[in-house]
């Protein structure tokens, strides 16, 4: 999605594995006392070495919800000062203490990307109620918490942090039901922000590009057989196609 440089913070015990799994993405081992997950002292290391020169952050996919990781996340958010996408386990942790979310949103821009079940946890509203009225519930949520929001289902509902601007990505692909496609979305948003796009435009474009990429793959794979990796790899093709159409 155009991010020139990406660094993944990785618990030290897992870093060698991630070094092998990734190519362009750089990994940075974070002290974990040999536990294989983030602990409190890791937040200080990230603040000291990884925030510098960065334009955006994505936090949540794969971090887990262990008690020490919860403390790590709370401390990290108290220090963060760049636009941040919160997804997956970060949302599950913050659902236990939404005051941390409100406090963080007062000092930096946050983008939340929950699916309906995660939205149920963090808002306290039953998912079946959310499904019946996602626009009004999402609008009230962003006004209360001062965050940007992408509410994910078969459609994606995008909100700026004041609730003044709302857009809906109506198209869908069954390929997006595969695990990890939501992580691709949060990465796209972070990449677009890093490239200089406004936050609201970043979430709208990311939602559109994610679906466009998956729809393209349906021509080759049908309605199953391709997952998050293929969708991510197809993103540049979708972007270039749309740029050519715009011209």
C-alpha positions in Angstrom: 0.0 0.0 0.0 3.0 2.3 -0.4 4.7 2.3 2.9 8.4 2.9 2.2 9.7 1.2 5.3 8.0 -1.2 7.7 9.3 -2.6 10.9 7.6 -5.3 12.9 8.1 -5.4 16.6 8.5 -9.1 17.6 8.9 -10.8 21.0 12.6 -11.7 21.2 11.9 -15.4 21.5 10.0 -15.4 18.2 12.3 -13.1 16.2 14.4 -15.7 14.4 11.2 -17.3 13.1 9.9 -13.9 11.8 13.3 -13.1 10.3 12.9 -16.2 8.1 9.2 -15.5 7.3 9.7 -11.9 6.1 11.7 -10.3 3.4 11.3 -6.6 3.0 9.8 -6.1 6.4 12.4 -5.6 9.1 11.9 -7.2 12.4 13.0 -5.7 15.7 13.4 -8.1 18.7 11.6 -6.9 21.8 12.8 -8.1 25.2 10.3 -10.7 26.5 12.3 -12.6 29.2 12.1 -15.7 27.0 8.3 -15.9 27.2 7.5 -15.5 23.5 4.9 -12.7 24.1 5.0 -9.0 24.8 5.6 -7.9 28.4 5.6 -4.5 30.1 9.3 -3.7 29.6 8.9 -4.1 25.9 6.7 -0.9 25.7 9.7 1.2 26.8 11.9 -0.4 24.1 9.4 0.3 21.4 9.0 3.9 22.5 12.7 4.5 22.6 13.7 2.8 19.3 10.8 2.3 17.0 8.5 5.4 17.1 11.3 7.6 15.8 10.8 8.5 12.1 7.5 6.5 11.9 4.3 8.0 10.5 1.8 5.3 11.6 1.5 2.2 13.7 -0.6 -0.9 13.6 -1.1 -2.7 16.9 -3.1 -5.9 17.7 -2.9 -8.7 15.2 -1.3 -11.7 16.9 -0.2 -10.1 20.2 -2.5 -12.3 22.3 -4.3 -11.4 25.5 -2.1 -12.6 28.3 -2.1 -10.4 31.4 1.4 -9.2 30.9 0.6 -8.3 27.3 -2.4 -6.2 28.6 0.0 -4.2 30.8 2.3 -3.9 27.8 -0.5 -2.5 25.6 -1.7 0.0 28.2 1.8 1.3 28.7 2.5 1.5 25.0 -0.6 3.5 24.3 0.3 5.9 27.1 3.5 6.7 25.2 2.3 6.6 21.6 2.2 9.9 19.6 1.5 8.8 16.0 -1.7 7.8 14.2 -2.4 4.2 15.3 -4.6 1.4 13.9 -6.0 -0.9 16.6 -7.2 -4.3 15.6 -7.7 -7.8 16.8 -6.3 -8.6 20.2 -5.7 -4.9 20.9 -9.4 -4.4 20.7 -10.1 -7.4 22.9 -7.8 -6.1 25.6 -9.2 -2.5 25.4 -12.7 -3.8 25.7 -11.9 -4.6 29.4 -10.9 -1.0 30.1 -12.3 1.5 27.6 -11.0 4.4 29.7 -7.5 3.7 28.3 -9.0 4.1 24.8 -10.6 7.4 25.6 -7.4 8.7 27.2 -5.2 7.7 24.3 -7.6 9.2 21.7 -7.3 12.6 23.4 -3.6 12.8 22.5 -3.3 11.0 19.2 -5.5 9.7 16.3 -6.8 6.2 16.7 -8.4 4.0 14.0 -10.4 1.0 15.3 -11.2 -1.9 12.9 -13.6 -4.3 14.8 -15.8 -6.9 13.3 -19.3 -7.1 14.9 -18.3 -9.4 17.7 -15.3 -7.2 18.6 -17.6 -4.2 18.5 -19.9 -6.0 20.9 -17.1 -6.5 23.3 -15.8 -2.9 23.2 -19.1 -1.1 23.1 -21.1 -3.4 25.4 -23.9 -3.5 22.8 -25.2 -6.9 21.6 -24.0 -7.8 18.1 -27.5 -8.5 16.9 -28.5 -5.0 17.8 -25.4 -3.6 16.1 -26.3 -5.6 13.0 -29.7 -4.0 12.8 -28.4 -0.4 13.0 -24.6 -0.3 12.4 -24.6 3.3 11.1 -26.2 5.0 14.1 -24.4 2.8 16.6 -21.1 3.5 14.9 -21.8 7.2 14.8 -22.5 7.4 18.5 -19.4 5.3 19.3 -17.0 7.6 17.4 -18.5 10.7 19.0 -18.1 9.2 22.5 -14.6 7.9 22.1 -13.2 10.4 19.5 -11.8 7.7 17.2 -12.0 6.7 13.6 -13.9 3.4 13.0 -14.1 0.7 10.4 -17.0 -1.6 11.4 -16.5 -4.9 9.5 -19.2 -7.3 8.3 -20.3 -8.3 4.8 -20.3 -4.5 4.2 -17.8 -2.2 5.9 -19.0 1.0 7.6 -16.4 3.8 7.8 -16.6 6.7 10.2 -14.4 9.8 10.8 -13.8 10.6 14.4 -16.6 13.2 14.7 -19.2 11.1 13.0 -19.8 13.8 10.4 -18.6 11.7 7.5 -19.7 8.1 7.0 -19.2 5.8 4.0 -20.2 2.2 3.3 -18.2 -0.3 1.2 -21.1 -2.4 0.0 -19.5 -5.0 -2.2 -18.1 -8.1 -0.6 -16.2 -11.3 -1.5 -16.4 -14.6 0.2 -12.6 -14.8 0.1 -12.6 -12.2 2.8 -14.0 -14.7 5.2 -10.5 -16.3 5.4 -8.5 -15.7 8.5 -6.1 -12.8 8.2 -8.0 -10.7 5.7 -8.8 -8.2 8.5 -5.1 -7.9 9.3 -4.5 -7.1 5.6 -7.1 -4.3 6.0 -5.4 -2.8 9.1 -2.0 -3.0 7.3 -3.4 -1.2 4.3 -4.8 1.6 6.4 -1.4 2.0 8.2 0.4 2.0 4.8 -1.9 4.6 3.3 -1.5 6.9 6.4 2.3 6.4 6.2 2.2 7.5 2.6 0.6 10.8 3.5 -3.1 10.2 2.9 -5.6 11.6 5.4 -6.9 9.2 8.0 -10.5 9.1 6.8 -9.5 8.8 3.2 -7.1 6.0 4.2 -9.8 3.9 5.8 -12.2 4.4 2.8 -9.5 3.5 0.3 -8.3 0.5 2.3 -11.8 -0.9 2.5 -12.4 -0.4 -1.2 -9.0 -1.8 -2.2 -9.4 -4.9 0.0 -12.7 -5.8 -1.6 -11.4 -5.0 -5.1 -8.4 -7.2 -4.6 -10.5 -10.1 -3.4 -13.0 -9.7 -6.2 -10.1 -9.8 -8.7 -8.9 -13.1 -7.3 -12.4 -14.7 -7.6 -11.7 -14.8 -11.4 -8.8 -17.2 -10.7 -9.7 -19.0 -7.5 -13.5 -18.9 -7.5 -15.2 -18.2 -4.2 -12.7 -20.1 -2.0 -9.1 -21.2 -2.3 -7.4 -17.9 -1.8 -6.6 -16.3 1.5 -5.1 -13.2 3.1 -1.6 -13.7 1.5 -3.0 -13.8 -2.0 -5.3 -10.8 -1.3 -2.3 -8.8 0.0 -0.2 -9.7 -3.0 -2.9 -8.7 -5.4 -3.3 -5.2 -3.8 -0.8 -3.5 -6.1 -2.6 -4.9 -9.1 -5.9 -3.5 -7.9 -4.3 -0.1 -7.2 -2.6 0.1 -10.5 -5.8 -0.9 -12.3 -7.8 1.8 -10.6 -5.1 4.4 -11.3 -5.2 3.5 -15.0 -9.0 3.7 -15.0 -8.9 7.1 -13.3 -6.5 8.4 -16.0 
